[in-house]
């Protein structure tokens, strides 16, 4: 619906804006790893709920981090489509 005129696109500002979706994606990876190491692993070891398999805590850790990664990916492509320089 809205098309940004090429005269209004600033490459430096665009590059700065595109850092945030990448940072959000990276935060999802770090969050997932952190939750697995410091939450799901110790909980499973202490509870002995599923010693040989995956339990809800691992699924929670993966899903929580995946939300960040999906949000970052959607933001990246949305910003690139709406405000990026024309191909």
FIDREN-383516 format. One record per residue (C-alpha): residue number from 0; residue in one letter; z, y, x. Coordinates in nm, 4 decimals. Layout:
FIDREN-383516
<site nr="NUM" rest="A" z="Z" y="Y" x="X"/>
...
This chain:
FIDREN-383516
<site nr="0" rest="X" z="0.0000" y="0.0000" x="0.0000"/>
<site nr="1" rest="X" z="0.0986" y="0.2475" x="0.2697"/>
<site nr="2" rest="X" z="-0.1151" y="0.2756" x="0.5796"/>
<site nr="3" rest="X" z="0.0253" y="0.4763" x="0.8683"/>
<site nr="4" rest="X" z="-0.2388" y="0.7116" x="1.0096"/>
<site nr="5" rest="X" z="-0.3278" y="0.6373" x="1.3706"/>
<site nr="6" rest="X" z="-0.2378" y="0.9945" x="1.4659"/>
<site nr="7" rest="X" z="0.1256" y="0.9276" x="1.3682"/>
<site nr="8" rest="X" z="0.1647" y="0.6092" x="1.5740"/>
<site nr="9" rest="X" z="0.3513" y="0.6695" x="1.8975"/>
<site nr="10" rest="X" z="0.3242" y="0.3780" x="2.1420"/>
<site nr="11" rest="X" z="0.6534" y="0.4628" x="2.3152"/>
<site nr="12" rest="X" z="0.8474" y="0.4802" x="1.9877"/>
<site nr="13" rest="X" z="0.6788" y="0.1629" x="1.8652"/>
<site nr="14" rest="X" z="0.7800" y="-0.0258" x="2.1808"/>
<site nr="15" rest="X" z="1.1392" y="0.0966" x="2.1410"/>
<site nr="16" rest="X" z="1.1456" y="-0.0119" x="1.7771"/>
<site nr="17" rest="X" z="1.0086" y="-0.3563" x="1.8623"/>
<site nr="18" rest="X" z="1.3061" y="-0.4257" x="2.0908"/>
<site nr="19" rest="X" z="1.5437" y="-0.4669" x="1.7963"/>
<site nr="20" rest="X" z="1.3769" y="-0.7663" x="1.6287"/>
<site nr="21" rest="X" z="1.3637" y="-0.9388" x="1.9671"/>
<site nr="22" rest="X" z="1.7314" y="-0.8628" x="2.0215"/>
<site nr="23" rest="X" z="1.8120" y="-0.9995" x="1.6752"/>
<site nr="24" rest="X" z="1.6259" y="-1.3229" x="1.7572"/>
<site nr="25" rest="X" z="1.8116" y="-1.3543" x="2.0884"/>
<site nr="26" rest="X" z="2.1424" y="-1.2898" x="1.9113"/>
<site nr="27" rest="X" z="2.0629" y="-1.5816" x="1.6811"/>
<site nr="28" rest="X" z="2.0156" y="-1.8126" x="1.9779"/>
<site nr="29" rest="X" z="2.3355" y="-1.6943" x="2.1462"/>
<site nr="30" rest="X" z="2.5303" y="-1.7185" x="1.8199"/>
<site nr="31" rest="X" z="2.4101" y="-2.0731" x="1.7570"/>
<site nr="32" rest="X" z="2.5000" y="-2.1875" x="2.1070"/>
<site nr="33" rest="X" z="2.8358" y="-2.0103" x="2.0913"/>
<site nr="34" rest="X" z="2.9272" y="-2.1614" x="1.7559"/>
<site nr="35" rest="X" z="2.8322" y="-2.5095" x="1.8721"/>
<site nr="36" rest="X" z="3.0329" y="-2.4806" x="2.1951"/>
<site nr="37" rest="X" z="3.3386" y="-2.2935" x="2.0663"/>
<site nr="38" rest="X" z="3.3588" y="-2.3960" x="1.7012"/>
<site nr="39" rest="X" z="3.1720" y="-2.7105" x="1.5997"/>
<site nr="40" rest="X" z="3.2410" y="-2.9113" x="1.9159"/>
<site nr="41" rest="X" z="3.6158" y="-2.8517" x="1.9305"/>
<site nr="42" rest="X" z="3.6512" y="-2.8971" x="1.5545"/>
<site nr="43" rest="X" z="3.4729" y="-3.2307" x="1.5637"/>
<site nr="44" rest="X" z="3.6754" y="-3.3447" x="1.8649"/>
<site nr="45" rest="X" z="4.0053" y="-3.2473" x="1.7028"/>
<site nr="46" rest="X" z="3.9198" y="-3.3787" x="1.3574"/>
<site nr="47" rest="X" z="3.7264" y="-3.6915" x="1.4590"/>
<site nr="48" rest="X" z="3.5291" y="-3.6453" x="1.1383"/>
<site nr="49" rest="X" z="3.1894" y="-3.7541" x="1.2699"/>
<site nr="50" rest="X" z="3.2173" y="-3.8619" x="1.6329"/>
<site nr="51" rest="X" z="2.8766" y="-4.0305" x="1.6470"/>
<site nr="52" rest="X" z="2.6763" y="-3.7952" x="1.4297"/>
<site nr="53" rest="X" z="2.6274" y="-3.4440" x="1.3104"/>
<site nr="54" rest="X" z="2.8676" y="-3.2915" x="1.0631"/>
<site nr="55" rest="X" z="2.8831" y="-2.9800" x="0.8485"/>
<site nr="56" rest="X" z="3.0151" y="-2.7603" x="1.1267"/>
<site nr="57" rest="X" z="2.7078" y="-2.8252" x="1.3400"/>
<site nr="58" rest="X" z="2.4833" y="-2.7599" x="1.0420"/>
<site nr="59" rest="X" z="2.6713" y="-2.4365" x="0.9735"/>
<site nr="60" rest="X" z="2.6277" y="-2.3232" x="1.3353"/>
<site nr="61" rest="X" z="2.2549" y="-2.3960" x="1.3321"/>
<site nr="62" rest="X" z="2.1977" y="-2.2384" x="0.9910"/>
<site nr="63" rest="X" z="2.3979" y="-1.9253" x="1.0752"/>
<site nr="64" rest="X" z="2.2000" y="-1.8669" x="1.3953"/>
<site nr="65" rest="X" z="1.8736" y="-1.9509" x="1.2191"/>
<site nr="66" rest="X" z="1.9368" y="-1.6662" x="0.9734"/>
<site nr="67" rest="X" z="1.9337" y="-1.4205" x="1.2630"/>
<site nr="68" rest="X" z="1.6243" y="-1.5768" x="1.4163"/>
<site nr="69" rest="X" z="1.4328" y="-1.5771" x="1.0880"/>
<site nr="70" rest="X" z="1.5359" y="-1.2175" x="1.0152"/>
<site nr="71" rest="X" z="1.4235" y="-1.1102" x="1.3617"/>
<site nr="72" rest="X" z="1.0903" y="-1.2856" x="1.3225"/>
<site nr="73" rest="X" z="1.0253" y="-1.1321" x="0.9803"/>
<site nr="74" rest="X" z="1.1226" y="-0.7866" x="1.1063"/>
<site nr="75" rest="X" z="0.8987" y="-0.8235" x="1.4114"/>
<site nr="76" rest="X" z="0.5880" y="-0.9117" x="1.2144"/>
<site nr="77" rest="X" z="0.6677" y="-0.6651" x="0.9355"/>
<site nr="78" rest="X" z="0.7070" y="-0.3748" x="1.1767"/>
<site nr="79" rest="X" z="0.4022" y="-0.4802" x="1.3750"/>
<site nr="80" rest="X" z="0.1899" y="-0.5001" x="1.0588"/>
<site nr="81" rest="X" z="0.3111" y="-0.1744" x="0.9061"/>
<site nr="82" rest="X" z="0.3546" y="0.0509" x="1.2090"/>
<site nr="83" rest="X" z="0.1684" y="-0.1128" x="1.4932"/>
<site nr="84" rest="X" z="-0.1465" y="0.0225" x="1.6509"/>
<site nr="85" rest="X" z="-0.4684" y="-0.0887" x="1.4898"/>
<site nr="86" rest="X" z="-0.6319" y="-0.3890" x="1.6566"/>
